[in-house]
Amino acid sequence: MIKRHPWKNWEVSFIELENHIGKKYKVTRKLLHYPISETKMFRSKKNALKQFEKWLK
């Protein structure tokens, strides 16, 4: 899932990753037109979605 902030140039993505250990959730925000990004990894989907919504505010 990828969404853009309404008035800032941020693109925020939410990705679910799975391996033999279990699931992880990756939330990334990227500044469009610049090579700047910030990524956070979570074990809890609830916390990952909370971060996703926070970055869209």
N, CA, C and O atoms as a printed pandas DataFrame, in Angstrom:
     atom_number atom_name residue_name chain_id  residue_number  x_coord  y_coord  z_coord
0              1         N          MET        A               1    0.851   -1.162    0.000
1              2        CA          MET        A               1    0.000    0.000    0.000
2              3         C          MET        A               1    0.907    1.237    0.000
3              4         O          MET        A               1    1.824    1.342    0.814
4              5         N          ILE        A               2    0.645    2.154   -0.903
5              6        CA          ILE        A               2    1.415    3.395   -0.993
6              7         C          ILE        A               2    0.438    4.561   -1.035
7              8         O          ILE        A               2   -0.526    4.554   -1.802
8              9         N          LYS        A               3    0.700    5.564   -0.200
9             10        CA          LYS        A               3   -0.122    6.775   -0.197
10            11         C          LYS        A               3    0.791    7.984   -0.168
11            12         O          LYS        A               3    1.933    7.898    0.284
12            13         N          ARG        A               4    0.292    9.103   -0.646
13            14        CA          ARG        A               4    1.041   10.356   -0.606
14            15         C          ARG        A               4    0.402   11.313    0.381
15            16         O          ARG        A               4   -0.820   11.371    0.522
16            17         N          HIS        A               5    1.255   12.057    1.056
17            18        CA          HIS        A               5    0.777   13.074    1.982
18            19         C          HIS        A               5    0.095   14.166    1.161
19            20         O          HIS        A               5    0.589   14.507    0.086
20            21         N          PRO        A               6   -1.024   14.727    1.631
21            22        CA          PRO        A               6   -1.788   15.693    0.836
22            23         C          PRO        A               6   -1.015   16.953    0.429
23            24         O          PRO        A               6   -1.186   17.426   -0.694
24            25         N          TRP        A               7   -0.182   17.503    1.292
25            26        CA          TRP        A               7    0.484   18.746    0.921
26            27         C          TRP        A               7    2.001   18.707    1.092
27            28         O          TRP        A               7    2.690   19.621    0.639
28            29         N          LYS        A               8    2.523   17.691    1.722
29            30        CA          LYS        A               8    3.973   17.514    1.787
30            31         C          LYS        A               8    4.384   16.581    0.653
31            32         O          LYS        A               8    3.544   15.871    0.101
32            33         N          ASN        A               9    5.645   16.577    0.308
33            34        CA          ASN        A               9    6.116   15.715   -0.769
34            35         C          ASN        A               9    6.568   14.349   -0.259
35            36         O          ASN        A               9    7.567   13.813   -0.738
36            37         N          TRP        A              10    5.845   13.779    0.706
37            38        CA          TRP        A              10    6.167   12.468    1.236
38            39         C          TRP        A              10    5.318   11.401    0.563
39            40         O          TRP        A              10    4.127   11.593    0.321
40            41         N          GLU        A              11    5.956   10.268    0.264
41            42        CA          GLU        A              11    5.247    9.075   -0.175
42            43         C          GLU        A              11    5.465    8.036    0.919
43            44         O          GLU        A              11    6.607    7.750    1.277
44            45         N          VAL        A              12    4.403    7.475    1.447
45            46        CA          VAL        A              12    4.490    6.539    2.565
46            47         C          VAL        A              12    4.027    5.162    2.083
47            48         O          VAL        A              12    2.963    5.032    1.478
48            49         N          SER        A              13    4.846    4.128    2.360
49            50        CA          SER        A              13    4.492    2.773    1.930
50            51         C          SER        A              13    4.450    1.820    3.116
51            52         O          SER        A              13    5.152    2.008    4.109
52            53         N          PHE        A              14    3.617    0.796    2.993
53            54        CA          PHE        A              14    3.426   -0.221    4.019
54            55         C          PHE        A              14    3.571   -1.575    3.333
55            56         O          PHE        A              14    2.813   -1.893    2.417
56            57         N          ILE        A              15    4.556   -2.383    3.780
57            58        CA          ILE        A              15    4.827   -3.674    3.143
58            59         C          ILE        A              15    4.871   -4.765    4.206
59            60         O          ILE        A              15    5.470   -4.589    5.268
60            61         N          GLU        A              16    4.234   -5.886    3.911
61            62        CA          GLU        A              16    4.265   -7.051    4.803
62            63         C          GLU        A              16    5.298   -8.042    4.256
63            64         O          GLU        A              16    5.219   -8.451    3.098
64            65         N          LEU        A              17    6.259   -8.421    5.090
65            66        CA          LEU        A              17    7.302   -9.360    4.698
66            67         C          LEU        A              17    7.140  -10.636    5.521
67            68         O          LEU        A              17    6.773  -10.583    6.695
68            69         N          GLU        A              18    7.418  -11.783    4.896
69            70        CA          GLU        A              18    7.280  -13.045    5.617
70            71         C          GLU        A              18    8.477  -13.938    5.298
71            72         O          GLU        A              18    8.879  -14.058    4.141
72            73         N          ASN        A              19    9.046  -14.566    6.338
73            74        CA          ASN        A              19   10.108  -15.544    6.153
74            75         C          ASN        A              19    9.837  -16.736    7.061
75            76         O          ASN        A              19    8.738  -16.857    7.603
76            77         N          HIS        A              20   10.811  -17.614    7.236
77            78        CA          HIS        A              20   10.611  -18.822    8.043
78            79         C          HIS        A              20   10.408  -18.517    9.531
79            80         O          HIS        A              20    9.885  -19.360   10.259
80            81         N          ILE        A              21   10.807  -17.344    9.991
81            82        CA          ILE        A              21   10.646  -16.964   11.397
82            83         C          ILE        A              21    9.244  -16.420   11.658
83            84         O          ILE        A              21    8.649  -16.717   12.694
84            85         N          GLY        A              22    8.720  -15.636   10.738
85            86        CA          GLY        A              22    7.400  -15.043   10.921
86            87         C          GLY        A              22    7.219  -13.829   10.033
87            88         O          GLY        A              22    7.940  -13.647    9.052
88            89         N          LYS        A              23    6.250  -13.002   10.385
89            90        CA          LYS        A              23    5.946  -11.803    9.595
90            91         C          LYS        A              23    6.590  -10.571   10.209
91            92         O          LYS        A              23    6.724  -10.457   11.427
92            93         N          LYS        A              24    6.986   -9.651    9.335
93            94        CA          LYS        A              24    7.463   -8.334    9.732
94            95         C          LYS        A              24    6.742   -7.328    8.846
95            96         O          LYS        A              24    6.293   -7.651    7.746
96            97         N          TYR        A              25    6.643   -6.118    9.343
97            98        CA          TYR        A              25    5.970   -5.056    8.598
98            99         C          TYR        A              25    6.938   -3.896    8.448
99           100         O          TYR        A              25    7.539   -3.440    9.421
100          101         N          LYS        A              26    7.079   -3.426    7.219
101          102        CA          LYS        A              26    8.025   -2.362    6.909
102          103         C          LYS        A              26    7.248   -1.118    6.491
103          104         O          LYS        A              26    6.430   -1.164    5.572
104          105         N          VAL        A              27    7.511   -0.007    7.178
105          106        CA          VAL        A              27    6.866    1.264    6.866
106          107         C          VAL        A              27    7.975    2.232    6.443
107          108         O          VAL        A              27    8.934    2.457    7.182
108          109         N          THR        A              28    7.828    2.794    5.252
109          110        CA          THR        A              28    8.849    3.680    4.702
110          111         C          THR        A              28    8.206    4.975    4.251
111          112         O          THR        A              28    7.133    4.975    3.648
112          113         N          ARG        A              29    8.870    6.072    4.549
113          114        CA          ARG        A              29    8.447    7.344    3.958
114          115         C          ARG        A              29    9.612    7.875    3.153
115          116         O          ARG        A              29   10.763    7.834    3.589
116          117         N          LYS        A              30    9.295    8.374    1.967
117          118        CA          LYS        A              30   10.299    8.818    1.016
118          119         C          LYS        A              30    9.959   10.226    0.562
119          120         O          LYS        A              30    8.807   10.528    0.247
120          121         N          LEU        A              31   10.952   11.070    0.530
121          122        CA          LEU        A              31   10.771   12.425    0.027
122          123         C          LEU        A              31   10.900   12.371   -1.490
123          124         O          LEU        A              31   11.964   12.058   -2.023
124          125         N          LEU        A              32    9.807   12.678   -2.176
125          126        CA          LEU        A              32    9.789   12.601   -3.635
126          127         C          LEU        A              32   10.815   13.551   -4.251
127          128         O          LEU        A              32   11.058   14.643   -3.737
128          129         N          HIS        A              33   11.400   13.122   -5.341
129          130        CA          HIS        A              33   12.377   13.894   -6.113
130          131         C          HIS        A              33   13.720   14.055   -5.396
131          132         O          HIS        A              33   14.589   14.776   -5.887
132          133         N          TYR        A              34   13.905   13.406   -4.257
133          134        CA          TYR        A              34   15.175   13.458   -3.523
134          135         C          TYR        A              34   15.500   12.052   -3.012
135          136         O          TYR        A              34   14.588   11.270   -2.744
136          137         N          PRO        A              35   16.779   11.728   -2.877
137          138        CA          PRO        A              35   17.144   10.386   -2.392
138          139         C          PRO        A              35   17.134   10.290   -0.864
139          140         O          PRO        A              35   18.108    9.844   -0.259
140          141         N          ILE        A              36   16.037   10.708   -0.251
141          142        CA          ILE        A              36   15.914   10.704    1.206
142          143         C          ILE        A              36   14.736    9.822    1.589
143          144         O          ILE        A              36   13.628    9.978    1.076
144          145         N          SER        A              37   15.001    8.881    2.513
145          146        CA          SER        A              37   13.911    8.037    2.993
146          147         C          SER        A              37   14.190    7.607    4.425
147          148         O          SER        A              37   15.325    7.660    4.900
148          149         N          GLU        A              38   13.132    7.182    5.099
149          150        CA          GLU        A              38   13.221    6.683    6.470
150          151         C          GLU        A              38   12.379    5.413    6.527
151          152         O          GLU        A              38   11.241    5.390    6.058
152          153         N          THR        A              39   12.948    4.362    7.104
153          154        CA          THR        A              39   12.267    3.073    7.186
154          155         C          THR        A              39   12.237    2.578    8.626
155          156         O          THR        A              39   13.215    2.705    9.362
156          157         N          LYS        A              40   11.109    2.017    9.012
157          158        CA          LYS        A              40   10.970    1.398   10.330
158          159         C          LYS        A              40   10.384    0.009   10.132
159          160         O          LYS        A              40    9.496   -0.187    9.303
160          161         N          MET        A              41   10.893   -0.963   10.907
161          162        CA          MET        A              41   10.419   -2.348   10.857
162          163         C          MET        A              41    9.669   -2.659   12.150
163          164         O          MET        A              41   10.070   -2.228   13.232
164          165         N          PHE        A              42    8.571   -3.418   12.024
165          166        CA          PHE        A              42    7.737   -3.775   13.163
166          167         C          PHE        A              42    7.382   -5.251   13.110
167          168         O          PHE        A              42    7.268   -5.823   12.026
168          169         N          ARG        A              43    7.209   -5.868   14.260
169          170        CA          ARG        A              43    6.686   -7.227   14.367
170          171         C          ARG        A              43    5.160   -7.197   14.464
171          172         O          ARG        A              43    4.488   -8.155   14.083
172          173         N          SER        A              44    4.623   -6.096   14.975
173          174        CA          SER        A              44    3.183   -5.954   15.182
174          175         C          SER        A              44    2.565   -5.150   14.038
175          176         O          SER        A              44    3.028   -4.053   13.725
176          177         N          LYS        A              45    1.523   -5.695   13.417
177          178        CA          LYS        A              45    0.827   -4.978   12.349
178          179         C          LYS        A              45    0.142   -3.732   12.890
179          180         O          LYS        A              45    0.074   -2.707   12.212
180          181         N          LYS        A              46   -0.367   -3.827   14.118
181          182        CA          LYS        A              46   -1.044   -2.693   14.748
182          183         C          LYS        A              46   -0.090   -1.505   14.891
183          184         O          LYS        A              46   -0.458   -0.374   14.571
184          185         N          ASN        A              47    1.126   -1.752   15.366
185          186        CA          ASN        A              47    2.105   -0.672   15.528
186          187         C          ASN        A              47    2.566   -0.125   14.184
187          188         O          ASN        A              47    2.804    1.075   14.049
188          189         N          ALA        A              48    2.691   -0.997   13.194
189          190        CA          ALA        A              48    3.100   -0.559   11.861
190          191         C          ALA        A              48    2.043    0.348   11.231
191          192         O          ALA        A              48    2.379    1.376   10.643
192          193         N          LEU        A              49    0.781   -0.023   11.350
193          194        CA          LEU        A              49   -0.299    0.813   10.815
194          195         C          LEU        A              49   -0.404    2.136   11.561
195          196         O          LEU        A              49   -0.737    3.165   10.974
196          197         N          LYS        A              50   -0.120    2.101   12.844
197          198        CA          LYS        A              50   -0.128    3.322   13.647
198          199         C          LYS        A              50    0.943    4.293   13.133
199          200         O          LYS        A              50    0.683    5.489   13.003
200          201         N          GLN        A              51    2.148    3.782   12.840
201          202        CA          GLN        A              51    3.227    4.605   12.299
202          203         C          GLN        A              51    2.873    5.117   10.911
203          204         O          GLN        A              51    3.148    6.271   10.581
204          205         N          PHE        A              52    2.260    4.257   10.093
205          206        CA          PHE        A              52    1.838    4.625    8.744
206          207         C          PHE        A              52    0.880    5.816    8.781
207          208         O          PHE        A              52    1.052    6.784    8.039
208          209         N          GLU        A              53   -0.122    5.737    9.642
209          210        CA          GLU        A              53   -1.099    6.826    9.779
210          211         C          GLU        A              53   -0.463    8.083   10.352
211          212         O          GLU        A              53   -0.818    9.192    9.953
212          213         N          LYS        A              54    0.470    7.924   11.278
213          214        CA          LYS        A              54    1.148    9.073   11.873
214          215         C          LYS        A              54    1.927    9.850   10.806
215          216         O          LYS        A              54    1.909   11.081   10.799
216          217         N          TRP        A              55    2.604    9.139    9.911
217          218        CA          TRP        A              55    3.378    9.812    8.872
218          219         C          TRP        A              55    2.487   10.464    7.820
219          220         O          TRP        A              55    2.928   11.380    7.125
220          221         N          LEU        A              56    1.255   10.015    7.691
221          222        CA          LEU        A              56    0.348   10.648    6.736
222          223         C          LEU        A              56   -0.324   11.907    7.295
223          224         O          LEU        A              56   -0.940   12.665    6.545
224          225         N          LYS        A              57   -0.207   12.131    8.603
225          226        CA          LYS        A              57   -0.813   13.334    9.203
226          227         C          LYS        A              57    0.010   14.553    8.907
227          228         O          LYS        A              57   -0.343   15.654    9.329
